[in-house]
Every structure is written in C-alpha cells, then in structure tokens.
Amino acid sequence: MKNKLSGKFIVIDGPDGCGKTAQTKLLVDWLKKQNVAVETFREPGATAIGEKIRQILLNPEHIAMTAAAEVMLYMAARVQLWQEKIKPALKENKCVVTDRWLSSTCAYQGFAGGLTIEAVTKMAEDCLEKPWPDLTIILDADSETAAKRLKKTLDRMEQKGEGYHKKVREGFLKLAEGRSDFAVIDSADDIETVHKKIINSIEKMF
C-alpha cells in the first residue's frame, strides 16, 4: 500500500453528522501504520486564510449569506489550501487525506442551494489544477443517524433545517452516480465497521 498510495489524494465527505471527521482520523492512523507518508487537512481551513474564511462561513450570525457567496468563499479557501498545502504534499509523493472537498460544495450549494452541480464544477475547473481527488469516499447517513451525531451547538450550515439537509444527501448520492472515482459507504454502522469498509474501498481502488 505504501507504493500504491504515494502521491494519491483521498477525500472523506458526506452530510453533516455522517461521521467523516472521526473516520478521517482513523484512516490517517491506518495509513501511518502502513508506513504511508500522509498529510491531512480539514476543508475549509488548514491555512491562515482558509481558517478566517471558515469563521465567516460557519458563523450563525451570517444568515443573510447567499448560496452564490458561499460557493465563492468555499472555493477561495480551497484554492488557497491546494496551492499552499496539498499541491506541495503531493509533489513530495505524500498521500493527502482531506475532510471535505469539492464534492461538499456540489452537494450543499450546487444541489441543495439551487446553483446546480454543473455550475459549481465549472468554477472549480476554472480555478483548480486538480478539481477532483483520486478517490472520494461519501459516507451516507440518513437524517435520524446524522441528527444523533451532531453537537448541540450547531454552526450556520448545520442550522439550515431538515429539508435542506435531505437535499444535501440527495446531492452527494447524485454526484457519485456512475463514477468509478467515488465510493458510497453506509455510515449507520458502528465506527469500526465503517472504517473497515473505507479500507476495503481504498484497497479496491488502488
């Protein structure tokens, strides 16, 4: 796996409450045990500029923000993360794992926000050298499972309501349809079972 995953870009994504943050950490720990040189980042964030943008995006006070404004802010943070962190790590043949990426913006702002997946993808293609990772793993969670996992204090995106988040889930599943570089995993199982499914997906892909 060390040779096969050198210079590969893997994303863990899915609706709020799907367990992606915990699964990202487990995956990174597993990769290190396989002696894979790995870097991991959260998105948006992981750079000084990205973290400031994250604060703006997730602040519950910014309820007037439109979906179009969200897309541009997410993309700005993403471009900065790519240029500053991800691109150099891949050039050093490290495996890069991120918690969220373009797939999130397609599902949230593109599909659920009404801007279309195609419009978001076009913007990404215009400003990113590598819009899509080598593998995107979508952790699929129904509304009941997701709600149980969310913190009591919700950020601005998490506060958007059940109807919006159902559309987000639909967006992720639609995005993954027919794509060999996507894997959809049911995240309703216990944490270890989901982790094993992720490893299986990676071994199958690479």
N, C-alpha and C positions, 0 to 999 in steps of 0.2 A: 504493500500500500504506500510505502514511503515514496517510491519512484513514480507510482501512478498518480499520486495526489500532489506532486510538486508542481507549483505554478497554477494550481486549479483554484477557481473561485466558486464557493458554495454559499447559498443563501438559505436561511431558515425563515419562513414567512407564514402569515396566516392572520385570521381575525383576532381582535383583542380578546385575551383570555384563552388562547389556544395552547399556551404553554411554551411558546417559542424561545423565550429568554432562558428558561431552565434547560430546554433541550439544546440550545446553542452552547451553553456551558458544558453540558455532558458530552456533546460532540467534540468540543475543543479538548477536553480532558482525554477522551478516547484517542484522538489524533496524536496527542503528545505521547501517549503510551505506545503508539505505533512508530514512534520516532520521526513523526512528520513535523517539519518546521512550520508553525502555524501562527497567523495573526488573526485577531478577532476584533470586530468593531460593531457598535450599535449605530443605527441609522434612523433618523438624522442624529448627527453628533460626531463624537470622536476627534473632532478638530476644534480649535478655538472658535472659528466662525460657525461651524456646524452646531456647537452647543448653544451659542447665542440664538441661532435660528430655531433650535428645538424649543427653547424657552418661549419664544414668540408663538410658535405653532401650538404648543400644548397648554398655554395659559388660558384657563377658563374665562378670564375677563375679555378675551378677544372673540366674542361671539359674533361680531359683525363680519369676520373674515369670510370671504367667498371661496368657493372651490377652486377658482382660477388662481387666486392669490396663494392658496395652499400649494397648488402644483408648482408654482414658480419658486416658492420658498423651499419646498422639499427638494426640488431639482437643484437649486443653488447649493444647498447643503451637500447633496450627493456629488455634484461636480467637484466640490472642494475636497470631500473625502476621497474620491477617486484619485485626484491629482496629488494630494498630499500624503495619502497613506496606502491606498490599495494598489495603485499602479507600481510604486516602488517595491512593495512587498512581493507582487507577482514577478517583477523583474529579477528579484533575488530567489526565485523559484520556491517561495513560501506558499503554502495553502492558505487562502484567505476565507474566513467564515464571517458573514455578517448577519446580524439580527435585523431583518427587513432590507428591502432594496426597491427597485423599480416596480416589482410586482405589487407592492403595497399601494403605490400611487395609482397604478392602473385600477386596482380594486376599489380603493376608497374614493379618490377624486374622479377617476375616469368612469367607472361603472356606477357606483353608488352616488357620486356627486354630479353625474349627468354630463361630464365633459367628453365621454367616450374613451375606451381603451386605446383606440387608434390615435386620437389626438395626443394623449399622454406619451404613447410610444414614439410618435413623430418628434415630439420635443426632446425626448431622451436621445434619440438617434442623432439629432442636430447638435447636441452638446456633450455627449459622452462617447469616448473611443470604444468602450465595450458596454453597451447598454444592458446586455443580458449575461448573467453568470454562466458557468459551465453546467451547473445544476441548481435548480430552485426547488426546495422542498416545502410544500404547502401543508401545514398542519391544520386539518379541517376540524372545526368544533361547532356543534350545534349551540343554539342560544342558551340553553339551560346549563350546559357544561361550561361555556365561556363565562356566564354570569357568576358562577360559583368561584371562579378563579380570579376575578377582578378584585382589586383593592377597593376598600370602602370609599376612599377619596379618589374620584375619577378625574382624569385630565380632560381637556376640551374635546378631543376626538372621541374619547370613551363616553362622553356625556351626550352624544348625538342621538341616542334613542334606539330602541329595538328594531324598528323598521329600517333604519339606515344600516344597522349592523347586519341585518339579514341580507340586504343588498350587497354589502361588502363580501359576505361569504359567497354569494352567488357570483360575484365578480372574480374572486380567486378561482373558483371552480371553472368558470367560463374561460379564463385566461389559460388554464392548464390543459384544456381540451385538445387532444391530438398532438401534444408537444412532447417529444422524446427527452427534452432537457428539463422537464418538470416531473415531480413525483408528488402525489397527493396521499397523505397518511392520516388515518383517523386518529385524532389525538384524545379521544374519550377514554382510552385505556389508561392503565397506571403508567407512571413516568418511565419505569424501566422497560416496559413493553414497547412504548412509543420510541424510546431510544434505540432498541434493537431493530425496530422497523426502519429507522433512519439509517442505521449502519448497513442494513440489507440493501437499501436503496442506493447508497453510495457504492457498495461493492458491486452491485449490478451495473451501475452506470460506468464505473471506471475499471 
